[in-house]
Amino acid sequence: MQYITNLDRKKLGVYESKLITEEVILTDERLYEHILLYHEGEYKRLRPYIKSIIENPDYIVEDNRHKDTMIYLKQIDT
């Protein structure tokens, strides 16, 4: 399990009150049983930016496929 950073509640709009914790944790299960199986290339490319994406997103949008889930977006110039 890896601690990434804390969320800023004020950036979540109506979801601020639904947040259980501010801590962003990457569990071993998500990493090994999903991310590295299906998104290994993207993960390796974006891993250095994950904390920055969460702390300073360009956009936060509601995920229309997963209830009560937000998607953080950020343009990365490389």
mmCIF file as gemmi writes it, N, C-alpha and C atoms, coordinates in Angstrom:
data_model
loop_
_atom_site.group_PDB
_atom_site.id
_atom_site.type_symbol
_atom_site.label_atom_id
_atom_site.label_alt_id
_atom_site.label_comp_id
_atom_site.label_asym_id
_atom_site.label_entity_id
_atom_site.label_seq_id
_atom_site.pdbx_PDB_ins_code
_atom_site.Cartn_x
_atom_site.Cartn_y
_atom_site.Cartn_z
_atom_site.occupancy
_atom_site.B_iso_or_equiv
_atom_site.pdbx_formal_charge
_atom_site.auth_seq_id
_atom_site.auth_asym_id
_atom_site.pdbx_PDB_model_num
ATOM 1 N N . MET Axp A 1 ? 0.856 -1.175 0 1 0 ? 1 A 1
ATOM 2 C CA . MET Axp A 1 ? 0 0 0 1 0 ? 1 A 1
ATOM 3 C C . MET Axp A 1 ? 0.897 1.231 0 1 0 ? 1 A 1
ATOM 4 N N . GLN Axp A 2 ? 0.543 2.201 -0.841 1 0 ? 2 A 1
ATOM 5 C CA . GLN Axp A 2 ? 1.333 3.415 -0.969 1 0 ? 2 A 1
ATOM 6 C C . GLN Axp A 2 ? 0.477 4.648 -0.695 1 0 ? 2 A 1
ATOM 7 N N . TYR Axp A 3 ? 0.92 5.482 0.239 1 0 ? 3 A 1
ATOM 8 C CA . TYR Axp A 3 ? 0.283 6.782 0.454 1 0 ? 3 A 1
ATOM 9 C C . TYR Axp A 3 ? 0.747 7.697 -0.673 1 0 ? 3 A 1
ATOM 10 N N . ILE Axp A 4 ? -0.201 8.397 -1.327 1 0 ? 4 A 1
ATOM 11 C CA . ILE Axp A 4 ? 0.151 9.306 -2.419 1 0 ? 4 A 1
ATOM 12 C C . ILE Axp A 4 ? 0.147 10.761 -1.94 1 0 ? 4 A 1
ATOM 13 N N . THR Axp A 5 ? -0.999 11.23 -1.449 1 0 ? 5 A 1
ATOM 14 C CA . THR Axp A 5 ? -1.152 12.614 -0.995 1 0 ? 5 A 1
ATOM 15 C C . THR Axp A 5 ? -2.521 12.751 -0.336 1 0 ? 5 A 1
ATOM 16 N N . ASN Axp A 6 ? -2.912 13.957 -0.006 1 0 ? 6 A 1
ATOM 17 C CA . ASN Axp A 6 ? -4.246 14.237 0.507 1 0 ? 6 A 1
ATOM 18 C C . ASN Axp A 6 ? -5.041 15.02 -0.526 1 0 ? 6 A 1
ATOM 19 N N . LEU Axp A 7 ? -6.351 14.755 -0.587 1 0 ? 7 A 1
ATOM 20 C CA . LEU Axp A 7 ? -7.253 15.508 -1.449 1 0 ? 7 A 1
ATOM 21 C C . LEU Axp A 7 ? -7.575 16.848 -0.81 1 0 ? 7 A 1
ATOM 22 N N . ASP Axp A 8 ? -7.867 17.824 -1.64 1 0 ? 8 A 1
ATOM 23 C CA . ASP Axp A 8 ? -8.358 19.123 -1.185 1 0 ? 8 A 1
ATOM 24 C C . ASP Axp A 8 ? -9.875 19.092 -1.309 1 0 ? 8 A 1
ATOM 25 N N . ARG Axp A 9 ? -10.56 18.998 -0.177 1 0 ? 9 A 1
ATOM 26 C CA . ARG Axp A 9 ? -12.028 18.898 -0.164 1 0 ? 9 A 1
ATOM 27 C C . ARG Axp A 9 ? -12.7 20.034 -0.943 1 0 ? 9 A 1
ATOM 28 N N . LYS Axp A 10 ? -12.116 21.224 -0.883 1 0 ? 10 A 1
ATOM 29 C CA . LYS Axp A 10 ? -12.734 22.399 -1.503 1 0 ? 10 A 1
ATOM 30 C C . LYS Axp A 10 ? -12.823 22.285 -3.02 1 0 ? 10 A 1
ATOM 31 N N . LYS Axp A 11 ? -12.037 21.418 -3.626 1 0 ? 11 A 1
ATOM 32 C CA . LYS Axp A 11 ? -12.054 21.26 -5.084 1 0 ? 11 A 1
ATOM 33 C C . LYS Axp A 11 ? -13.127 20.284 -5.555 1 0 ? 11 A 1
ATOM 34 N N . LEU Axp A 12 ? -13.859 19.658 -4.635 1 0 ? 12 A 1
ATOM 35 C CA . LEU Axp A 12 ? -14.781 18.591 -5.001 1 0 ? 12 A 1
ATOM 36 C C . LEU Axp A 12 ? -16.232 19.012 -5.13 1 0 ? 12 A 1
ATOM 37 N N . GLY Axp A 13 ? -16.536 20.262 -4.897 1 0 ? 13 A 1
ATOM 38 C CA . GLY Axp A 13 ? -17.911 20.732 -5.056 1 0 ? 13 A 1
ATOM 39 C C . GLY Axp A 13 ? -18.889 19.922 -4.218 1 0 ? 13 A 1
ATOM 40 N N . VAL Axp A 14 ? -19.95 19.407 -4.845 1 0 ? 14 A 1
ATOM 41 C CA . VAL Axp A 14 ? -20.988 18.674 -4.117 1 0 ? 14 A 1
ATOM 42 C C . VAL Axp A 14 ? -20.45 17.389 -3.495 1 0 ? 14 A 1
ATOM 43 N N . TYR Axp A 15 ? -19.338 16.9 -3.976 1 0 ? 15 A 1
ATOM 44 C CA . TYR Axp A 15 ? -18.774 15.665 -3.421 1 0 ? 15 A 1
ATOM 45 C C . TYR Axp A 15 ? -17.969 15.9 -2.15 1 0 ? 15 A 1
ATOM 46 N N . GLU Axp A 16 ? -17.74 17.148 -1.803 1 0 ? 16 A 1
ATOM 47 C CA . GLU Axp A 16 ? -16.988 17.456 -0.585 1 0 ? 16 A 1
ATOM 48 C C . GLU Axp A 16 ? -17.604 16.769 0.635 1 0 ? 16 A 1
ATOM 49 N N . SER Axp A 17 ? -18.916 16.798 0.748 1 0 ? 17 A 1
ATOM 50 C CA . SER Axp A 17 ? -19.586 16.219 1.922 1 0 ? 17 A 1
ATOM 51 C C . SER Axp A 17 ? -19.609 14.69 1.895 1 0 ? 17 A 1
ATOM 52 N N . LYS Axp A 18 ? -19.362 14.077 0.73 1 0 ? 18 A 1
ATOM 53 C CA . LYS Axp A 18 ? -19.378 12.617 0.627 1 0 ? 18 A 1
ATOM 54 C C . LYS Axp A 18 ? -18.017 11.985 0.893 1 0 ? 18 A 1
ATOM 55 N N . LEU Axp A 19 ? -16.996 12.803 0.958 1 0 ? 19 A 1
ATOM 56 C CA . LEU Axp A 19 ? -15.642 12.3 1.136 1 0 ? 19 A 1
ATOM 57 C C . LEU Axp A 19 ? -15.475 11.7 2.524 1 0 ? 19 A 1
ATOM 58 N N . ILE Axp A 20 ? -14.98 10.483 2.589 1 0 ? 20 A 1
ATOM 59 C CA . ILE Axp A 20 ? -14.773 9.796 3.864 1 0 ? 20 A 1
ATOM 60 C C . ILE Axp A 20 ? -13.417 10.163 4.458 1 0 ? 20 A 1
ATOM 61 N N . THR Axp A 21 ? -12.408 10.241 3.613 1 0 ? 21 A 1
ATOM 62 C CA . THR Axp A 21 ? -11.068 10.608 4.051 1 0 ? 21 A 1
ATOM 63 C C . THR Axp A 21 ? -10.384 11.408 2.961 1 0 ? 21 A 1
ATOM 64 N N . GLU Axp A 22 ? -9.441 12.227 3.34 1 0 ? 22 A 1
ATOM 65 C CA . GLU Axp A 22 ? -8.678 12.998 2.362 1 0 ? 22 A 1
ATOM 66 C C . GLU Axp A 22 ? -7.49 12.206 1.815 1 0 ? 22 A 1
ATOM 67 N N . GLU Axp A 23 ? -7.1 11.153 2.497 1 0 ? 23 A 1
ATOM 68 C CA . GLU Axp A 23 ? -5.913 10.405 2.084 1 0 ? 23 A 1
ATOM 69 C C . GLU Axp A 23 ? -6.131 9.659 0.772 1 0 ? 23 A 1
ATOM 70 N N . VAL Axp A 24 ? -5.164 9.785 -0.134 1 0 ? 24 A 1
ATOM 71 C CA . VAL Axp A 24 ? -5.181 9.03 -1.38 1 0 ? 24 A 1
ATOM 72 C C . VAL Axp A 24 ? -4.166 7.898 -1.216 1 0 ? 24 A 1
ATOM 73 N N . ILE Axp A 25 ? -4.669 6.674 -1.291 1 0 ? 25 A 1
ATOM 74 C CA . ILE Axp A 25 ? -3.868 5.478 -1.09 1 0 ? 25 A 1
ATOM 75 C C . ILE Axp A 25 ? -3.963 4.613 -2.345 1 0 ? 25 A 1
ATOM 76 N N . LEU Axp A 26 ? -2.845 4.113 -2.799 1 0 ? 26 A 1
ATOM 77 C CA . LEU Axp A 26 ? -2.831 3.132 -3.883 1 0 ? 26 A 1
ATOM 78 C C . LEU Axp A 26 ? -2.617 1.773 -3.239 1 0 ? 26 A 1
ATOM 79 N N . THR Axp A 27 ? -3.649 0.94 -3.282 1 0 ? 27 A 1
ATOM 80 C CA . THR Axp A 27 ? -3.543 -0.372 -2.65 1 0 ? 27 A 1
ATOM 81 C C . THR Axp A 27 ? -2.787 -1.341 -3.551 1 0 ? 27 A 1
ATOM 82 N N . ASP Axp A 28 ? -2.192 -2.342 -2.945 1 0 ? 28 A 1
ATOM 83 C CA . ASP Axp A 28 ? -1.493 -3.378 -3.707 1 0 ? 28 A 1
ATOM 84 C C . ASP Axp A 28 ? -2.453 -4.089 -4.65 1 0 ? 28 A 1
ATOM 85 N N . GLU Axp A 29 ? -3.68 -4.308 -4.2 1 0 ? 29 A 1
ATOM 86 C CA . GLU Axp A 29 ? -4.674 -4.985 -5.041 1 0 ? 29 A 1
ATOM 87 C C . GLU Axp A 29 ? -4.927 -4.191 -6.32 1 0 ? 29 A 1
ATOM 88 N N . ARG Axp A 30 ? -5.147 -2.883 -6.211 1 0 ? 30 A 1
ATOM 89 C CA . ARG Axp A 30 ? -5.403 -2.055 -7.397 1 0 ? 30 A 1
ATOM 90 C C . ARG Axp A 30 ? -4.178 -1.994 -8.293 1 0 ? 30 A 1
ATOM 91 N N . LEU Axp A 31 ? -3.01 -1.888 -7.68 1 0 ? 31 A 1
ATOM 92 C CA . LEU Axp A 31 ? -1.792 -1.795 -8.469 1 0 ? 31 A 1
ATOM 93 C C . LEU Axp A 31 ? -1.512 -3.084 -9.233 1 0 ? 31 A 1
ATOM 94 N N . TYR Axp A 32 ? -1.511 -4.214 -8.531 1 0 ? 32 A 1
ATOM 95 C CA . TYR Axp A 32 ? -1.091 -5.479 -9.156 1 0 ? 32 A 1
ATOM 96 C C . TYR Axp A 32 ? -2.208 -6.205 -9.897 1 0 ? 32 A 1
ATOM 97 N N . GLU Axp A 33 ? -3.455 -6.042 -9.445 1 0 ? 33 A 1
ATOM 98 C CA . GLU Axp A 33 ? -4.544 -6.796 -10.057 1 0 ? 33 A 1
ATOM 99 C C . GLU Axp A 33 ? -5.361 -5.984 -11.061 1 0 ? 33 A 1
ATOM 100 N N . HIS Axp A 34 ? -5.007 -4.731 -11.227 1 0 ? 34 A 1
ATOM 101 C CA . HIS Axp A 34 ? -5.705 -3.94 -12.254 1 0 ? 34 A 1
ATOM 102 C C . HIS Axp A 34 ? -4.735 -3.049 -13.038 1 0 ? 34 A 1
ATOM 103 N N . ILE Axp A 35 ? -4.103 -2.111 -12.37 1 0 ? 35 A 1
ATOM 104 C CA . ILE Axp A 35 ? -3.297 -1.108 -13.069 1 0 ? 35 A 1
ATOM 105 C C . ILE Axp A 35 ? -2.179 -1.738 -13.89 1 0 ? 35 A 1
ATOM 106 N N . LEU Axp A 36 ? -1.37 -2.585 -13.277 1 0 ? 36 A 1
ATOM 107 C CA . LEU Axp A 36 ? -0.25 -3.171 -14.012 1 0 ? 36 A 1
ATOM 108 C C . LEU Axp A 36 ? -0.696 -4.215 -15.033 1 0 ? 36 A 1
ATOM 109 N N . LEU Axp A 37 ? -1.86 -4.785 -14.859 1 0 ? 37 A 1
ATOM 110 C CA . LEU Axp A 37 ? -2.38 -5.738 -15.838 1 0 ? 37 A 1
ATOM 111 C C . LEU Axp A 37 ? -2.957 -5.047 -17.074 1 0 ? 37 A 1
ATOM 112 N N . TYR Axp A 38 ? -3.66 -3.951 -16.862 1 0 ? 38 A 1
ATOM 113 C CA . TYR Axp A 38 ? -4.391 -3.314 -17.949 1 0 ? 38 A 1
ATOM 114 C C . TYR Axp A 38 ? -3.851 -1.956 -18.39 1 0 ? 38 A 1
ATOM 115 N N . HIS Axp A 39 ? -3.038 -1.318 -17.558 1 0 ? 39 A 1
ATOM 116 C CA . HIS Axp A 39 ? -2.579 0.045 -17.85 1 0 ? 39 A 1
ATOM 117 C C . HIS Axp A 39 ? -1.095 0.223 -17.528 1 0 ? 39 A 1
ATOM 118 N N . GLU Axp A 40 ? -0.306 -0.807 -17.698 1 0 ? 40 A 1
ATOM 119 C CA . GLU Axp A 40 ? 1.094 -0.757 -17.278 1 0 ? 40 A 1
ATOM 120 C C . GLU Axp A 40 ? 1.873 0.378 -17.946 1 0 ? 40 A 1
ATOM 121 N N . GLY Axp A 41 ? 1.725 0.517 -19.249 1 0 ? 41 A 1
ATOM 122 C CA . GLY Axp A 41 ? 2.443 1.574 -19.959 1 0 ? 41 A 1
ATOM 123 C C . GLY Axp A 41 ? 2.078 2.959 -19.481 1 0 ? 41 A 1
ATOM 124 N N . GLU Axp A 42 ? 0.78 3.214 -19.349 1 0 ? 42 A 1
ATOM 125 C CA . GLU Axp A 42 ? 0.318 4.511 -18.869 1 0 ? 42 A 1
ATOM 126 C C . GLU Axp A 42 ? 0.809 4.766 -17.45 1 0 ? 42 A 1
ATOM 127 N N . TYR Axp A 43 ? 0.73 3.745 -16.596 1 0 ? 43 A 1
ATOM 128 C CA . TYR Axp A 43 ? 1.163 3.907 -15.207 1 0 ? 43 A 1
ATOM 129 C C . TYR Axp A 43 ? 2.646 4.259 -15.149 1 0 ? 43 A 1
ATOM 130 N N . LYS Axp A 44 ? 3.479 3.539 -15.873 1 0 ? 44 A 1
ATOM 131 C CA . LYS Axp A 44 ? 4.916 3.802 -15.848 1 0 ? 44 A 1
ATOM 132 C C . LYS Axp A 44 ? 5.233 5.208 -16.363 1 0 ? 44 A 1
ATOM 133 N N . ARG Axp A 45 ? 4.501 5.652 -17.388 1 0 ? 45 A 1
ATOM 134 C CA . ARG Axp A 45 ? 4.718 6.979 -17.949 1 0 ? 45 A 1
ATOM 135 C C . ARG Axp A 45 ? 4.23 8.091 -17.018 1 0 ? 45 A 1
ATOM 136 N N . LEU Axp A 46 ? 3.097 7.852 -16.334 1 0 ? 46 A 1
ATOM 137 C CA . LEU Axp A 46 ? 2.471 8.902 -15.539 1 0 ? 46 A 1
ATOM 138 C C . LEU Axp A 46 ? 2.789 8.858 -14.045 1 0 ? 46 A 1
ATOM 139 N N . ARG Axp A 47 ? 3.393 7.784 -13.57 1 0 ? 47 A 1
ATOM 140 C CA . ARG Axp A 47 ? 3.666 7.633 -12.134 1 0 ? 47 A 1
ATOM 141 C C . ARG Axp A 47 ? 4.345 8.859 -11.515 1 0 ? 47 A 1
ATOM 142 N N . PRO Axp A 48 ? 5.339 9.461 -12.178 1 0 ? 48 A 1
ATOM 143 C CA . PRO Axp A 48 ? 5.981 10.631 -11.558 1 0 ? 48 A 1
ATOM 144 C C . PRO Axp A 48 ? 5.051 11.835 -11.368 1 0 ? 48 A 1
ATOM 145 N N . TYR Axp A 49 ? 3.921 11.845 -12.064 1 0 ? 49 A 1
ATOM 146 C CA . TYR Axp A 49 ? 3.016 12.992 -12.048 1 0 ? 49 A 1
ATOM 147 C C . TYR Axp A 49 ? 1.759 12.78 -11.2 1 0 ? 49 A 1
ATOM 148 N N . ILE Axp A 50 ? 1.556 11.597 -10.661 1 0 ? 50 A 1
ATOM 149 C CA . ILE Axp A 50 ? 0.297 11.289 -9.975 1 0 ? 50 A 1
ATOM 150 C C . ILE Axp A 50 ? 0.008 12.261 -8.837 1 0 ? 50 A 1
ATOM 151 N N . LYS Axp A 51 ? 0.987 12.518 -8 1 0 ? 51 A 1
ATOM 152 C CA . LYS Axp A 51 ? 0.776 13.436 -6.879 1 0 ? 51 A 1
ATOM 153 C C . LYS Axp A 51 ? 0.403 14.834 -7.38 1 0 ? 51 A 1
ATOM 154 N N . SER Axp A 52 ? 1.093 15.319 -8.395 1 0 ? 52 A 1
ATOM 155 C CA . SER Axp A 52 ? 0.81 16.635 -8.958 1 0 ? 52 A 1
ATOM 156 C C . SER Axp A 52 ? -0.583 16.698 -9.577 1 0 ? 52 A 1
ATOM 157 N N . ILE Axp A 53 ? -0.992 15.629 -10.246 1 0 ? 53 A 1
ATOM 158 C CA . ILE Axp A 53 ? -2.322 15.577 -10.849 1 0 ? 53 A 1
ATOM 159 C C . ILE Axp A 53 ? -3.394 15.705 -9.772 1 0 ? 53 A 1
ATOM 160 N N . ILE Axp A 54 ? -3.214 15.018 -8.674 1 0 ? 54 A 1
ATOM 161 C CA . ILE Axp A 54 ? -4.205 15.04 -7.59 1 0 ? 54 A 1
ATOM 162 C C . ILE Axp A 54 ? -4.194 16.378 -6.86 1 0 ? 54 A 1
ATOM 163 N N . GLU Axp A 55 ? -3.015 16.927 -6.634 1 0 ? 55 A 1
ATOM 164 C CA . GLU Axp A 55 ? -2.93 18.172 -5.876 1 0 ? 55 A 1
ATOM 165 C C . GLU Axp A 55 ? -3.278 19.401 -6.709 1 0 ? 55 A 1
ATOM 166 N N . ASN Axp A 56 ? -3.024 19.362 -8.015 1 0 ? 56 A 1
ATOM 167 C CA . ASN Axp A 56 ? -3.26 20.523 -8.875 1 0 ? 56 A 1
ATOM 168 C C . ASN Axp A 56 ? -3.891 20.117 -10.206 1 0 ? 56 A 1
ATOM 169 N N . PRO Axp A 57 ? -5.086 19.547 -10.173 1 0 ? 57 A 1
ATOM 170 C CA . PRO Axp A 57 ? -5.714 19.115 -11.429 1 0 ? 57 A 1
ATOM 171 C C . PRO Axp A 57 ? -6.168 20.313 -12.257 1 0 ? 57 A 1
ATOM 172 N N . ASP Axp A 58 ? -6.198 20.12 -13.579 1 0 ? 58 A 1
ATOM 173 C CA . ASP Axp A 58 ? -6.785 21.137 -14.448 1 0 ? 58 A 1
ATOM 174 C C . ASP Axp A 58 ? -8.307 21.05 -14.391 1 0 ? 58 A 1
ATOM 175 N N . TYR Axp A 59 ? -8.805 19.835 -14.271 1 0 ? 59 A 1
ATOM 176 C CA . TYR Axp A 59 ? -10.25 19.584 -14.211 1 0 ? 59 A 1
ATOM 177 C C . TYR Axp A 59 ? -10.511 18.412 -13.275 1 0 ? 59 A 1
ATOM 178 N N . ILE Axp A 60 ? -11.663 18.442 -12.634 1 0 ? 60 A 1
ATOM 179 C CA . ILE Axp A 60 ? -12.178 17.294 -11.894 1 0 ? 60 A 1
ATOM 180 C C . ILE Axp A 60 ? -13.584 17.076 -12.423 1 0 ? 60 A 1
ATOM 181 N N . VAL Axp A 61 ? -13.837 15.875 -12.933 1 0 ? 61 A 1
ATOM 182 C CA . VAL Axp A 61 ? -15.153 15.575 -13.506 1 0 ? 61 A 1
ATOM 183 C C . VAL Axp A 61 ? -15.726 14.328 -12.849 1 0 ? 61 A 1
ATOM 184 N N . GLU Axp A 62 ? -17.034 14.235 -12.887 1 0 ? 62 A 1
ATOM 185 C CA . GLU Axp A 62 ? -17.729 13.071 -12.351 1 0 ? 62 A 1
ATOM 186 C C . GLU Axp A 62 ? -17.6 11.911 -13.334 1 0 ? 62 A 1
ATOM 187 N N . ASP Axp A 63 ? -17.292 10.739 -12.818 1 0 ? 63 A 1
ATOM 188 C CA . ASP Axp A 63 ? -17.209 9.527 -13.634 1 0 ? 63 A 1
ATOM 189 C C . ASP Axp A 63 ? -18.631 9.021 -13.858 1 0 ? 63 A 1
ATOM 190 N N . ASN Axp A 64 ? -19.073 8.983 -15.12 1 0 ? 64 A 1
ATOM 191 C CA . ASN Axp A 64 ? -20.457 8.57 -15.387 1 0 ? 64 A 1
ATOM 192 C C . ASN Axp A 64 ? -20.636 7.055 -15.393 1 0 ? 64 A 1
ATOM 193 N N . ARG Axp A 65 ? -19.552 6.294 -15.216 1 0 ? 65 A 1
ATOM 194 C CA . ARG Axp A 65 ? -19.664 4.827 -15.162 1 0 ? 65 A 1
ATOM 195 C C . ARG Axp A 65 ? -19.562 4.268 -13.74 1 0 ? 65 A 1
ATOM 196 N N . HIS Axp A 66 ? -19.023 5.058 -12.824 1 0 ? 66 A 1
ATOM 197 C CA . HIS Axp A 66 ? -18.837 4.583 -11.45 1 0 ? 66 A 1
ATOM 198 C C . HIS Axp A 66 ? -19.407 5.623 -10.49 1 0 ? 66 A 1
ATOM 199 N N . LYS Axp A 67 ? -20.446 5.239 -9.772 1 0 ? 67 A 1
ATOM 200 C CA . LYS Axp A 67 ? -21.137 6.138 -8.856 1 0 ? 67 A 1
ATOM 201 C C . LYS Axp A 67 ? -20.174 6.686 -7.798 1 0 ? 67 A 1
ATOM 202 N N . ASP Axp A 68 ? -20.317 7.957 -7.495 1 0 ? 68 A 1
ATOM 203 C CA . ASP Axp A 68 ? -19.528 8.645 -6.475 1 0 ? 68 A 1
ATOM 204 C C . ASP Axp A 68 ? -18.021 8.563 -6.732 1 0 ? 68 A 1
ATOM 205 N N . THR Axp A 69 ? -17.641 8.62 -8.003 1 0 ? 69 A 1
ATOM 206 C CA . THR Axp A 69 ? -16.233 8.585 -8.372 1 0 ? 69 A 1
ATOM 207 C C . THR Axp A 69 ? -15.904 9.816 -9.198 1 0 ? 69 A 1
ATOM 208 N N . MET Axp A 70 ? -14.785 10.444 -8.879 1 0 ? 70 A 1
ATOM 209 C CA . MET Axp A 70 ? -14.339 11.622 -9.6 1 0 ? 70 A 1
ATOM 210 C C . MET Axp A 70 ? -13.079 11.276 -10.39 1 0 ? 70 A 1
ATOM 211 N N . ILE Axp A 71 ? -12.92 11.928 -11.538 1 0 ? 71 A 1
ATOM 212 C CA . ILE Axp A 71 ? -11.748 11.743 -12.379 1 0 ? 71 A 1
ATOM 213 C C . ILE Axp A 71 ? -10.966 13.059 -12.375 1 0 ? 71 A 1
ATOM 214 N N . TYR Axp A 72 ? -9.693 12.954 -12.036 1 0 ? 72 A 1
ATOM 215 C CA . TYR Axp A 72 ? -8.807 14.11 -12.013 1 0 ? 72 A 1
ATOM 216 C C . TYR Axp A 72 ? -8.028 14.144 -13.322 1 0 ? 72 A 1
ATOM 217 N N . LEU Axp A 73 ? -8.035 15.31 -13.98 1 0 ? 73 A 1
ATOM 218 C CA . LEU Axp A 73 ? -7.37 15.477 -15.268 1 0 ? 73 A 1
ATOM 219 C C . LEU Axp A 73 ? -6.348 16.602 -15.213 1 0 ? 73 A 1
ATOM 220 N N . LYS Axp A 74 ? -5.221 16.384 -15.864 1 0 ? 74 A 1
ATOM 221 C CA . LYS Axp A 74 ? -4.19 17.417 -15.923 1 0 ? 74 A 1
ATOM 222 C C . LYS Axp A 74 ? -3.395 17.242 -17.209 1 0 ? 74 A 1
ATOM 223 N N . GLN Axp A 75 ? -3.135 18.355 -17.881 1 0 ? 75 A 1
ATOM 224 C CA . GLN Axp A 75 ? -2.285 18.337 -19.074 1 0 ? 75 A 1
ATOM 225 C C . GLN Axp A 75 ? -0.835 18.233 -18.617 1 0 ? 75 A 1
ATOM 226 N N . ILE Axp A 76 ? -0.127 17.26 -19.14 1 0 ? 76 A 1
ATOM 227 C CA . ILE Axp A 76 ? 1.28 17.054 -18.813 1 0 ? 76 A 1
ATOM 228 C C . ILE Axp A 76 ? 2.098 17.349 -20.063 1 0 ? 76 A 1
ATOM 229 N N . ASP Axp A 77 ? 2.947 18.333 -20.01 1 0 ? 77 A 1
ATOM 230 C CA . ASP Axp A 77 ? 3.809 18.665 -21.135 1 0 ? 77 A 1
ATOM 231 C C . ASP Axp A 77 ? 5.156 17.986 -20.954 1 0 ? 77 A 1
ATOM 232 N N . THR Axp A 78 ? 5.495 17.124 -21.917 1 0 ? 78 A 1
ATOM 233 C CA . THR Axp A 78 ? 6.792 16.442 -21.834 1 0 ? 78 A 1
ATOM 234 C C . THR Axp A 78 ? 7.575 16.662 -23.122 1 0 ? 78 A 1
